[in-house]
């Protein structure tokens, strides 16, 4: 009799747990629950953005939910839902999910993984500082052109076979370092190796993958995950040490009447603002966040070179356009004449569309109970944006999986900017260095195509 009662009790508990697993918040977006404890993690595979896109077709093409671990997540699948959430209701979706790993890496500092008042204050400062430094103006062109000449000389001295990605990564790193710290490094400098080390460069992508893909062979992935976390932590320590040394040098030579870079502006702010938002530790992590974001531009540049190699006709067409517009590169301010080079602009926009750098972007978090597209989403719900799906939406793009820059030209051959391409995200968390990245891509491609045949 006692065994019978125990069996009934266990069954009731299992039924309760099973029903609890499938229970959702009231009026929550539809979506799959997956397996108990794991949710849909085992099904995500190597391309979670594509798996989630297929699930969206089944459950809801705009706003869908899914269970991952013990948490309910939201994913926004089209540009309308993304704009509604991140732009029109931007403050409600501006948080970041809490994570012990993120806290361990940043100690609650920086910009990318913080939220609340610290994030608001630091983002406001970052916009002000970069604007004061002349981002988007002539000075940025000068920095990029100067570094390109070093890169071009490096290419020419390397012979016909070039490790383009490594060289591009170092050039982009130097541009970012010039803006942030007023300093560039020789390509063979050991400090350059620390800054551009693989896991440092891929840090945001790595952290996103942790959140989404402990999938398939769980034992193997846990071992790999532990190894990667250790590697990232070690590299974080090394890179922060480099940045701290540069900051100390800035503090020793600080001239309030001659602020030359981001670090100088931050030090100036430290002199007048009290509290936890303007400290040495915050400056270290903030600078590192911006460095990682800046170096990630290399990925788009690399994919652009791949596309030039695969589709030689576009390389020829752009080279002819460049020759007609700026001749033999007597002009060092190419970004000022972008309107006269529609083929190059359409090529770059198609690279952004076809080869999204952040397919799912970093997750957001709702900061209060919100309503979106008729659904109720509780406070502290993690939210993803499927940028890959937006860039491959067949309702917007004919043959979305084909590389076709011509889709961004009108009947008169003029470039057409698309609001459906968001490589730098949108809304409150939009990439702070977008202007720098766009200028880098345009000038680098214009000069590479005009000067070399790939």
C-alpha positions in Angstrom: 0.0 0.0 0.0 2.8 2.4 0.9 4.6 1.6 -2.4 1.4 2.4 -4.2 1.0 5.7 -2.5 4.7 6.6 -3.2 4.2 5.7 -6.9 1.1 7.9 -7.1 2.9 10.8 -5.4 5.9 10.5 -7.8 3.5 10.4 -10.8 1.7 13.5 -9.6 4.9 15.4 -9.0 6.1 14.5 -12.6 2.8 15.5 -14.0 3.0 18.8 -12.1 6.5 19.5 -13.3 5.6 18.6 -16.9 2.6 20.9 -16.8 4.7 23.6 -15.2 7.3 23.3 -18.0 4.7 23.9 -20.6 2.9 26.7 -18.8 3.5 30.2 -20.2 2.9 33.7 -19.0 -0.6 34.9 -19.9 -1.0 36.3 -23.4 2.7 35.4 -24.2 3.8 35.0 -27.8 3.5 31.5 -29.2 6.5 29.2 -29.7 8.1 25.9 -28.9 9.0 24.6 -25.4 11.5 21.9 -26.4 12.7 19.4 -23.9 12.4 19.7 -20.1 15.4 21.5 -18.5 17.1 22.1 -21.9 14.3 23.7 -23.9 15.2 24.0 -27.6 18.9 24.1 -27.0 19.6 20.6 -28.5 17.9 21.6 -31.7 19.7 24.9 -32.5 22.7 23.4 -34.3 25.6 25.5 -35.8 23.2 28.1 -37.3 20.6 29.0 -34.6 19.4 32.0 -36.6 18.2 29.7 -39.4 16.6 27.2 -37.0 14.8 30.0 -35.2 13.7 31.4 -38.6 12.1 28.1 -39.6 10.3 28.0 -36.2 9.1 31.5 -36.7 7.4 30.4 -40.0 5.5 27.8 -37.9 4.6 29.8 -34.8 4.7 33.5 -35.6 6.7 35.4 -38.3 7.0 38.6 -36.3 7.2 37.8 -32.6 7.9 34.3 -31.2 8.8 32.8 -27.9 10.9 29.8 -27.0 12.2 28.1 -23.9 16.0 27.9 -23.3 17.1 26.4 -20.1 14.6 27.5 -17.4 13.9 30.9 -19.1 11.3 32.0 -21.7 12.9 34.0 -24.5 11.4 36.3 -27.1 12.8 36.6 -30.7 11.8 39.4 -33.1 11.8 38.1 -36.6 11.0 41.0 -38.9 12.0 44.7 -39.3 8.5 46.0 -38.2 8.7 44.1 -34.8 12.3 45.1 -34.3 11.6 48.8 -35.0 8.6 48.8 -32.7 10.5 47.2 -29.9 14.0 48.7 -30.1 13.2 52.1 -31.6 9.6 53.1 -30.6 9.7 51.3 -27.3 13.5 51.4 -27.0 13.8 52.2 -23.3 11.5 49.2 -22.4 13.9 46.9 -24.3 17.2 48.4 -23.5 18.3 46.1 -20.7 20.8 43.2 -20.9 20.2 39.7 -19.4 22.0 39.1 -16.2 24.8 36.6 -16.5 27.5 35.5 -14.0 29.9 35.0 -17.0 29.3 38.6 -18.2 29.8 39.9 -14.7 33.0 37.9 -14.3 34.4 39.4 -17.5 33.4 43.0 -16.9 32.9 43.3 -13.1 29.7 45.3 -14.0 31.7 47.9 -16.0 32.0 48.9 -19.7 29.1 49.6 -22.1 28.1 46.4 -24.0 27.0 44.3 -21.1 25.7 46.9 -18.6 22.3 48.6 -18.4 20.4 51.0 -16.2 21.8 54.3 -15.2 25.4 53.3 -15.8 24.6 52.4 -19.4 22.6 55.6 -20.0 25.3 57.9 -18.6 28.1 56.1 -20.4 26.4 56.0 -23.8 25.5 59.7 -23.5 29.2 60.4 -22.8 30.4 58.1 -25.6 28.3 59.9 -28.2 29.5 63.3 -27.0 33.2 62.3 -26.9 33.2 60.7 -30.4 31.3 63.7 -31.8 33.8 66.1 -30.2 36.7 64.0 -31.8 35.2 64.7 -35.2 33.8 61.3 -36.1 32.1 61.5 -39.5 34.2 64.6 -40.4 37.5 65.2 -42.2 39.7 64.1 -39.3 38.3 60.5 -39.5 39.1 60.4 -43.2 42.7 61.5 -42.4 43.1 58.7 -39.9 41.8 56.0 -42.2 43.8 57.2 -45.2 47.0 57.3 -43.2 46.5 53.7 -42.0 45.5 52.5 -45.5 48.9 53.8 -46.9 50.7 51.6 -44.3 48.5 48.7 -45.2 49.0 49.2 -48.9 52.7 49.3 -48.5 52.5 46.2 -46.4 50.6 44.4 -49.2 53.0 45.6 -51.9 56.0 44.3 -49.9 54.4 40.9 -49.3 54.4 39.8 -52.9 51.5 38.3 -54.8 50.1 36.1 -52.0 48.8 38.0 -49.0 47.2 37.0 -45.7 44.7 39.8 -46.1 42.5 39.1 -43.1 45.4 39.4 -40.6 46.7 42.6 -42.2 43.2 44.1 -42.4 42.6 43.3 -38.8 45.7 45.1 -37.7 44.9 48.1 -39.9 41.3 48.3 -38.4 42.7 47.9 -34.9 45.1 50.8 -35.5 42.3 53.1 -36.6 40.2 52.2 -33.6 43.3 52.7 -31.3 44.0 56.1 -32.8 40.4 57.2 -32.0 40.3 55.7 -28.6 43.9 56.1 -27.3 45.7 58.4 -29.8 48.1 55.5 -30.6 48.9 53.1 -33.3 51.1 50.0 -33.3 53.5 48.5 -35.8 52.0 45.3 -37.3 54.7 43.2 -35.7 54.4 44.8 -32.2 53.7 42.2 -29.5 51.0 44.5 -28.1 49.2 44.3 -31.5 49.2 40.5 -31.1 47.5 40.8 -27.7 44.8 43.2 -28.9 44.0 41.3 -32.1 44.3 37.8 -30.5 41.5 35.6 -32.0 39.3 35.2 -28.9 39.5 38.8 -28.0 38.5 39.7 -31.6 35.6 37.2 -31.5 34.5 38.0 -27.9 31.0 39.3 -28.7 30.3 36.4 -31.1 31.7 33.9 -28.5 29.5 35.3 -25.7 26.4 35.1 -28.0 27.2 31.5 -28.8 27.4 30.6 -25.1 23.9 32.0 -24.6 22.5 30.0 -27.6 24.4 26.8 -28.3 25.4 24.3 -25.7 23.8 21.9 -28.2 24.1 18.4 -29.6 27.0 16.6 -27.9 26.6 18.2 -24.5 29.6 16.5 -22.8 31.9 17.6 -25.6 30.5 21.2 -25.7 30.8 21.6 -21.9 34.5 20.7 -22.1 34.9 23.1 -25.1 33.0 25.8 -23.2 35.2 25.5 -20.1 38.3 25.8 -22.4 37.0 28.8 -24.2 35.9 30.6 -21.0 39.4 30.1 -19.6 40.9 31.4 -22.8 38.7 34.5 -22.9 39.3 35.2 -19.2 43.1 35.0 -19.8 42.9 37.3 -22.8 40.7 39.7 -21.0 43.3 40.0 -18.2 46.1 40.6 -20.8 44.2 43.1 -22.9 43.0 45.1 -19.9 46.6 45.3 -18.6 47.7 46.8 -22.0 44.8 49.3 -21.9 45.5 50.2 -18.3 49.1 51.0 -19.1 48.1 53.3 -21.9 45.6 55.0 -19.6 48.2 55.6 -17.0 50.4 57.2 -19.6 47.5 59.5 -20.6 47.0 60.5 -17.0 50.6 61.4 -16.6 50.6 63.6 -19.7 47.0 64.9 -19.5 46.4 68.4 -20.9 42.9 69.5 -20.3 43.2 72.1 -23.1 44.3 69.6 -25.7 42.2 66.5 -25.5 43.2 64.2 -28.4 41.3 61.0 -28.0 38.5 59.1 -26.2 40.6 58.3 -23.1 41.5 62.0 -22.7 37.8 63.0 -22.7 37.0 60.3 -20.2 39.9 61.4 -17.9 38.6 65.0 -18.1 35.1 63.7 -17.1 36.6 61.9 -14.1 37.9 65.2 -12.8 34.5 66.6 -12.4 32.0 63.8 -11.9 31.8 61.7 -8.7 30.3 58.3 -8.3 30.9 54.8 -9.8 30.4 55.7 -13.5 33.7 57.4 -14.2 36.5 55.3 -12.7 39.7 53.7 -14.0 38.0 50.3 -14.1 35.1 51.7 -16.1 37.4 53.4 -18.5 39.4 50.1 -19.1 36.3 48.0 -19.8 34.7 50.8 -21.9 37.8 51.1 -24.0 38.0 47.4 -24.5 34.3 47.1 -25.5 34.8 49.7 -28.2 38.0 48.0 -29.3 36.2 44.7 -29.7 33.4 46.3 -31.6 35.8 48.2 -33.9 37.9 45.1 -34.7 34.7 43.2 -35.6 34.5 45.5 -38.7 37.3 43.2 -40.1 34.7 40.5 -40.6 32.7 42.6 -43.0 35.8 43.7 -44.8 36.9 40.1 -45.1 33.6 39.0 -46.6 33.7 41.9 -49.0 37.1 40.7 -50.3 35.7 37.2 -50.7 32.8 38.6 -52.7 35.1 40.6 -54.9 37.1 37.4 -55.6 34.0 35.3 -56.3 32.2 37.9 -58.4 34.9 39.5 -60.5 32.5 41.4 -62.6 31.6 43.7 -59.7 35.3 44.3 -59.0 35.8 45.5 -62.6 32.6 47.6 -62.6 33.6 49.3 -59.3 37.2 49.9 -60.5 35.9 51.6 -63.6 33.6 53.8 -61.4 36.4 54.7 -59.1 38.7 55.7 -62.0 36.0 57.9 -63.5 35.2 59.7 -60.2 38.6 60.1 -58.5 41.1 59.3 -61.1 44.4 58.1 -59.7 43.5 58.9 -56.1 44.6 62.5 -55.9 41.7 62.9 -53.4 42.3 61.7 -49.9 38.7 62.3 -48.8 36.8 59.7 -50.7 33.9 59.5 -48.2 32.9 63.0 -49.2 32.0 61.9 -52.7 30.1 58.7 -51.9 27.0 59.8 -53.8 29.0 59.6 -57.0 29.9 55.9 -56.5 26.6 54.0 -56.5 28.1 50.7 -57.6 30.5 50.7 -54.6 27.8 51.7 -52.2 25.4 49.0 -53.5 28.2 46.4 -53.3 28.9 47.3 -49.6 25.2 47.2 -48.7 24.8 43.8 -50.3 27.8 42.5 -48.3 26.1 43.7 -45.1 22.9 42.0 -46.2 24.4 38.7 -47.3 27.0 38.3 -44.6 25.5 39.6 -41.4 28.2 40.1 -38.8 25.9 39.5 -35.8 23.1 37.2 -37.1 21.2 37.3 -33.8 22.9 40.3 -32.2 23.5 40.4 -28.4 20.4 39.7 -26.3 18.3 42.6 -24.9 16.1 42.4 -21.7 12.8 44.1 -21.0 13.1 46.6 -18.2 9.4 46.6 -17.4 6.2 44.7 -18.3 5.5 45.7 -21.9 3.0 45.0 -24.7 4.3 44.2 -28.2 2.2 43.4 -31.2 -0.7 42.5 -29.0 1.3 40.2 -26.7 2.2 40.8 -23.0 5.9 40.4 -22.2 6.9 40.4 -18.5 9.8 42.4 -17.1 13.3 40.8 -17.3 12.4 38.7 -20.3 15.5 38.2 -22.6 14.9 39.3 -26.2 16.8 38.4 -29.4 16.6 40.0 -32.8 17.0 37.8 -35.8 19.0 40.1 -38.1 19.8 37.2 -40.5 16.1 36.7 -41.1 15.5 40.4 -41.8 18.4 40.4 -44.3 17.0 37.3 -46.0 13.3 38.0 -45.9 11.8 36.8 -49.2 8.9 39.4 -48.8 11.5 42.1 -49.2 14.3 40.5 -51.2 13.9 38.5 -54.5 16.2 35.5 -54.4 17.6 36.6 -51.0 20.4 33.9 -51.0 21.9 35.3 -54.1 24.6 38.0 -54.0 23.2 40.8 -56.1 24.4 44.4 -55.5 22.1 45.5 -58.4 19.1 45.1 -56.1 20.2 48.3 -54.4 20.2 50.5 -57.6 17.1 52.1 -59.0 16.2 52.3 -62.7 18.5 55.3 -63.2 21.5 53.5 -61.6 21.3 55.5 -58.4 22.0 53.9 -55.0 18.9 53.2 -52.8 19.5 52.9 -49.1 17.5 50.2 -47.5 16.0 50.4 -44.0 15.7 46.6 -44.1 19.5 46.2 -43.7 20.6 46.8 -40.1 24.2 45.5 -39.7 24.8 47.9 -36.8 21.5 47.1 -35.1 19.1 49.9 -34.3 17.5 51.8 -31.5 19.0 52.5 -28.1 21.7 49.8 -28.4 22.8 50.8 -31.9 26.5 50.4 -32.5 28.3 53.5 -31.1 31.1 53.3 -33.7 28.8 52.9 -36.7 30.2 56.0 -38.4 33.7 54.8 -38.1 32.9 51.4 -39.4 31.0 52.7 -42.4 33.8 55.2 -43.3 36.4 52.4 -42.9 34.5 50.1 -45.3 33.9 52.7 -48.0 37.5 54.1 -48.0 39.2 50.7 -47.7 37.2 49.1 -50.5 37.5 52.2 -52.8 41.3 52.3 -52.3 41.9 48.5 -52.5 39.8 48.1 -55.7 41.4 51.3 -57.2 44.9 50.3 -56.4 45.0 46.5 -56.6 43.6 43.7 -58.7 42.4 40.9 -56.5 
